[in-house]
Amino acid sequence: MSSLLKLQESVLFKIIYYLNLQELQQLGQSCRQLHGLIYNNPRVWHQHVLFPAKDSRLTDKFIQQLVPQITRHYGIQTLRLIQLPLSWLGYLFIFDQFAHSVDQIQVETTHAVLQDLVYHLTVFAANLTVLQSDNHIPITFRQYCHDASYYYQVLVDHRFLGKSNVTDMIELFDTTGQTLVSKLDDPPFERLRQWQVVCTDHNDDDDDDNKKDCLTRLQCIVSFLAGRQVTNNLDPLVTIGQKRTQDQLEPSSRQRQRLVPPPRASSLYV
């Protein structure tokens, strides 16, 4: 690896650009210098390399190990999470790292996972509302992942807006603008505008209504977390797995100035 470190940085980045996700991870584990170069540089982490579609290796464990090491930046504007073997936990870890910068998200997964996302995003959103009303620091997606049962119990104990179960709480978040829940001052999906979800289960007439209801509820929750009504279509000109040119990978001066530090832990409901 010492021979790689002797190369000019511009040449090294051109080599790194053609590595896939697993190869980047392996290279980053080879030595401390390369680890810092890879994980601390926004030029490495672009749309092409992140989350290749239908990759069975991208498990929850892999995501939890990889994603927190990547320096937060504003270069990732689109997330395409296509038929990955992730549970709700993996998705929320990804959202924790990239929610601040993305304006498009596309998800293809099973009905069961979508139902879990509706449940956990509802509990997460309701906790943000409670914290905001009490003038406390909001939790992050990652904090929620570490103690999801605690945050659910908080809502039950507080009878969030008179509701004591998640099914009733979901009804509070709708897309009509008549929601009973106050808007968030600092929505986690601050730039999100386009959201597309596809259920990969085979069509079944008996379950079709349930699936549509699940997708509608999920869009309601995400719209609340975005602070705006998100649309359900993505840019047709951006294809899955499309590479960006090297010029597009160069971070702008605005992106370099707005590197986001890791979230600080907060004391909740004190």
N, C-alpha and C positions, 0 to 999 in steps of 0.2 A: 504493500500500500504506500510505502514511502515514495515510490516512483510517481504515483498519482499526485502527491502533495507537491512535487517539484514542478508540475505544470502550471502555466499561467491560469489565473482564476477563470478568465473568459473561456479558455479551452476546456477546463474542467467542467464548467457548467454546460457546455455543449455536449459533453459525454454524458453527464448526469441526465440531461434532458431526454435521452433515449432509453433510460432504464425504466422498468416497470415498478410497481409498488413494492413487491417483495424484494426486488433487487436493490431498491433504494434503502429498504429497511436493513438488509444484510450489509450493505456498504456502510451505513451509519453505525453499525455495531462493530465494525472492524477496528476503529481507533477513535480516540477522543476528538482529534482535529476534524475528521470527516463527519463525525456525529454533529459537531457544532455547525459545520459548513452546510450540511443537509437540512437539519431541523430548524436552524435559525435564519434561513434565507428564503424569503417569499418567492424568489424566482424558481425554486425547485418545485413548489407545490402548486401546480396548475391543474386545470380541469381534466386534462388528458390523463394524468397519472393517478388521480384520486378515484377510488371505488370503481374499478372496471366491472362492467355488467356481468352478472351471472357467475361471478368468481366465488367458488365454494370455500375458498380460504379466508374470505373476509367475514369471520365470525365475530361475535360480541367480544370475545377475549382479545382477538387481534386488534379490533377497533380501540378497545380500552388501553391497550399497550401503545398503539401507534399515535392516535390522534392527539392526546394531551402533550406530546413532545413537540408538535408543530407550532412554530411561532404564529401567533394570531396576526392576521393582516387583512387587507381589503381586496386582495387579488382574486379570491374565489367568489364569483358572482352567480354561478350555477351549480347546483348539486343534482346529479343523476344517480339515483340509488335503485338500480334495476335488478330485481330478482336476486337479492343478496340474502344469505342465510342469517339474517339478523332478527333479533327480538326487539321489542320496544326499547330495551336498554341500549342496544347498539345505536339505534336511530337517535336517541336523546343525547348520547355522547357525541355524535356527529353534529347535532344541532348546537350543542354547547360550544363547539369550536368554531362553527361557521355561520351561526344565525345572524351575527352582527353585519355580515357583508353580502349575503346572498339575496338576489332579487328573483331567482327562479329555483324551484324545487320540483323534481319529478321522482315519484316513488311507485314502484311496482312490487307488490308483495301479496301475501295471502289475506283472506278475510279475517282470520284469527289474529294476525299481527295488527291489522288495521283496527280491529276492535280494542286491542290492548293500547294502541296509540290514542284512541279516543279517550279511554279511561284515564291514562296517565297524564295526558296533556290537559285534561279537564281538571284533575287534582292539582297539577302544577299551576295552571292559570288561576284557579280559585285561591291558591296560597299566595300568588303574587298580589291578588286583589286585597286579601286580608292584610298582608304586610304593608301595602301602600296606604290603606286606610288607617293603619296604626303608626305610620311614619317610620317604618323599619326598612332596613336595606333588603332589596329583593333577593331571593335565592336564584341560583343558576340551575340550568338543566343538570349539570354534574352533581351539584349538591342534592338535588331531588333524587337522582339515581342511587346515591349512596344510602338513602333512608326513606324510600318511598312510603313504607307503611306508617312511619311517623307523621309524614305530611298529610296522609289520608286521615289519621286519627285526630290531627289538629282540627280539620274541617268538621269532623263528626262532633267533637267536643264543643266547637264554636257554633254548631248548627248554621253553617254558612248560608246567609240570607234565608234562614228558615228551613234549609234543606239538610237532611242527615244522611243522604246516600248519593252516590255519584250519578246514578240515573236521573235523579231529580235535578242535580246541579247542571247536567248537560243542557237541560231545557233553558237555562238562564242565558246561554250563549247562542244567539241566533244571528242570521244575516239580514234581518229586516231593519236593523237600526233601532229596534225597540227593546234591546236587551236591558235587563235590570242591573247588569254589572257595569260599574264605572270603567271608563277607558283607562288603560294603563298610561302613566306618565312616561315610562321608558320601556316600550314593548320590546321583547327580545328579538323578534323578527323585524327589526326597524326598517329594513329596505325591501322586504319581500312584497312582490306584486303578483307573481304568477305561481300557481300551485296546481300540480296535476298528479292525481293518484289513480292507479289502475289496479283493480283486484285481479289476481292471477288465477283464482279458482275457476273451475269449469262452470259455465252457466247452468244454473238450476232454477227452474221457474219458481219453485217453492221458496228459495232463498234470495231471489232477485230483489225483492222489496227490502229485505234485511240489508243486503249489500248496498243498495242505493241509499238507504237511511244512514248506514255507517259512513259512507263517503260524504254525505251532506253534513253530518254532525262533525266529522273531522275538519271539513272546510270551515265550518262555523268557528271551531276552536282556534284553528290556525289564523283565521281572519282577526279574531280577538287578540291573539298574540302578536299580530302584525300591526295592530292599530288601524287597520283599513280593510276594506273588502278585497280579498285576493281573487284574481280570475283563475279559471281552471284550464287555461291553454298556455302552451309554451311556444317560444320562438321557433318556427319550423325551419329556420335557416341554420340552427345550431343542431348538429347531429350528434348522436351518442358516439363517444370515442374520437371525435374530431380533434386534431391537433391544432394548437395555436402557433403562430409563427414566433420566432425568437423575439421580434420587436414587441409582440403583444405580451410577452413574458416579462419585459423590463418593467419594474415597478415605477410608477409615476412619483414625482416629488411629494404629492399629496398622500399617496399610500405609504411612502417611507416615513412621513411625519406622523402617521396615525397608526403605528403599530400598537396593538392593544395588549396590555400586560395581563397575566393570568388573574382570574378572579380571586378576590380576598374572601376568606371565610367570614361569615357574619353570625352574630348571636341572634337567634330568632325568637320572636314572641316573648321578649323579656319585659 
